[in-house]
């Protein structure tokens, strides 16, 4: 049986993943700082570049196991590819969205509105749906119907692996997953402001900075995914530390946009 603690963690993961970006949206709206156009373009660009174009490339490059490339078993090659692909697709997409579609909306709050759209839809699609999926599988396991529902789609070995995965996870794993989504949203806000700086100051170095930061930070989960970091707690501790630095940068970010620019 999947325990009550794990089920509580799944629900909390959904609440954190969905609630944090929704809370940011409400905050901007109540402060009359929300730019609807920038918010919508943020959602659109994330779906197009991260969920469509990037995944098309993954289909051609990544092996079926999801932890190696088709042309090499080197975990380091996969880590480098995963981080760089995320950085290039999302940040170039962000640049195009802001440069072409938000020509008249390039202020500080426009950048934040874009980031809430981009990071918010990511948090909902990744964290929110992961929590829902976990609850669904937990219900099937506890009801004894997992084999009836998915048994015909996977091998008995894979079915046992799925069951063991959910039975072995506790409250902390799902709770930390929700925290990770909060960190990801904060990072998306920071990336958005850095790319906006690139546009406003006509300085491509800021675009490269955003790509580089995004790639390096995405190396961390890829290292765990390939087994190069064996502990999920080490991985999450690093991500949390990055989140604290990103939150501090976000707090200081209004100074990046002097009124005269």
N, C-alpha and C positions, 0 to 999 in steps of 0.2 A: 504493500500500500504506500502511496505517496502521502507523506505526513502532512498534518495541518500547518506545521511551520513552513514547509516548502510552498504550500498553497498560498499562505499569507504573503510570502516573499514574491510569488508570481503576481499577485494582485498589486502589491506595493510597487513592483517594477513597472506595471502599466500606469499606475497613478503618477509616479515620478516622470516617466517618459512622456506622458501626455500632458500632465499637469504643469510641468515647468514651462514648456513653450507656450501653452495656453495662458499661463500666468503672465508671461512676458508680453504676450499679445494684448491682454486686458490692461496691463500697466501702460503700455504705449497708447492704447486707445483712450483710456481715462485721462491721460496727460495731454491728449490731443496732439501727440507726436507721431502717431502711426501714419505711414504713407501706404495706402492700399495698393497702389501700383507697384511699389518696390516690394511689398510683401508678396504679392501675387507672382511677380517675376522671379522672386527667390524660389518659390515653390516650383514654378515651371522649369527653371534652369536645372534645379536639382533632379527632377524627374527625367528630363531630357538627357542631361550629360552623365549623371551618376547611375540612373536606373535603366537607361536605354543604351546610350552609346558606349559607356564604360563596360557594361555587361556583355555587349556584343563582342568587344575586344577580349573579355575574359573567356568567352565561349571559344575563341580561337586560340587562346594562349594557355589557359589553365586546365590541368588534368581533371578527370572526373572526381578524384578524391578531394579536390579543392585545396590541397596543401602543396602542390608542386606544379611546375610548368610542363607542358607537353613535350618540350624538347630537352629538358634536363631535370634530374632529380635533386639538384642542388637546392637546399632550403634557403641559402643566402640569395640565390637568384630569384626565388619566389618572393622573399621579403622585399628585396629591392624593387621588383616589378610591382608588387601590391601597393607599396607606399607611393612610388612614382606615378603609377596609373591614377590613383586617387587624387594626388596633388595636381597633376596636369589637367585631368578632365574637369574636376570641380572648380579649380581656380581660373582656368581659361574660360570655362562656362560662365563663371561669376563675372569675369572681366567683360565678356561679350554682353551679358545681361545688363550690366551697369552702363557700359559704354554706348551700346546701340539702342537699348530699350528704355533707359532712364536718363536721357540727355538733360531733361529738365528736373531731375530728382537726384541730385548728387550731393546733398547735404549730410551732416552727421546723422540725423535721425532717419534719413532715407537709407543710409547704410545699415543702421540697426534694424530697420523694418525689413530690409532685404535679408539680413542674417536670421531674423526670427522666422521668416518664411522658409528659407533654405534649411536652417538647422531644425526648425520645428517639424517640418514634414519628414525629415530624416529620422528624428527621434520617434515619431509616431509609427513610421513604417518599420523601423528596426526594433526599437525597444517595446513599443506598444503591441505590435503584432507578435513579437517573440513571447511576450507574456501571455497573450491570448492562446498562442500555439501550445505553450507549456501547460496551461490550464486544460486545454482540450485533451492533450495526451495523458495528463494526470487523471482526468475523469475516465478515460478509456481504460487505463491501467487499473484504477480502483474498482471499476465496474466489471473488470474481467473480459472486456470486449475488444481489447487492442488487436488481437490476432484476427478477429472477425472483420475489423474495419480495414486494417492495413496489411494483413498477412498475405494477401494475394499479390501485393505490390512489391514486397521485399522478400529476401531469403530468410529462412529461420534464424540464421546467424545474425543478420542485420536486425531482425525483430527483437532478438534477445539483447542486442547491443542498445537499441533504442530504449527498451524497458529498463535496463540496468542504468542507463544515463539518468533517466528521470527519478529512479529510486535512490540514486546516490547523491542527488543534489539537495541541499538544505536551504534554509531561509536566507543565509548570508549571500549565497551565490546570486540569487535573484535580486536581492536588495542592492548589491554592488553593481549589478547590471543596470539598475535604474540610475544609480549615481553616475555610472559611466555615460549614460545618455545625457545627463545634465552637463557633464564636462564637455561632451561633444557639441552641445548647443552653444556653450560659452565660447568654445573654439571657433565655431562657425561665425559667431558675431565678430570675433577678432579678425578672422580671415577676411570677412566682408569689409571691415574698416581699412585693413591694409590694402586690399585691392582698390578700394575707393580712393585711397591716397595715391595709388599709382595713376589713376585717371585724372584726379584733380591737379596733381603736381607734374603730370606728363613725365613720369619717371618709371620706366619699366623695371627698375631694380626692386620696387615694392611688389610687383607682380611675381618676380622670381623669388622674393622673400616668402610670399604667401605659398607658392608652390613648394619651396624647400621645407618650410615649417610643416605644412600639411603632410608631405611625404615622410619626413623624419618622425613625426608623431604617429603616423599610421604604421611605421615599422614595428612599434611596440606590440600591438595585438597580433601582427603577422609573425613576430618572433615566437609568441606563445602558440599560435596556430600550427606552426611547423615543429614545435617541440624544442626550439632553441632556448626558450625560457620555459622551464618545466612547471613552475608554480603560478597558478592563477592569481595568488595573493601578491606575489612580487609584481606581476603585470599590472594588477589593479592599483597597487601602491604607487607605481610609477605614473599611471594615468591620473590618479588623484593629485599627485604633486604637480603634474603639468596643468591640471585644472585650476589649482590654487594660483599658479603663476599667471595663467590666462585670465583669471578673474581680476587679479591685480592690474594687469595690462588694460583690461576693459574699463576698470575704475579710472585709470589715468587717461583713457583714450580721448576724452573731449579736448585735451590739450594738443592733440595731433591735428586739430582742425581750427586754426585761428580764424577769427571772423573775417579778416581781410582777404582770405584765400577765395 
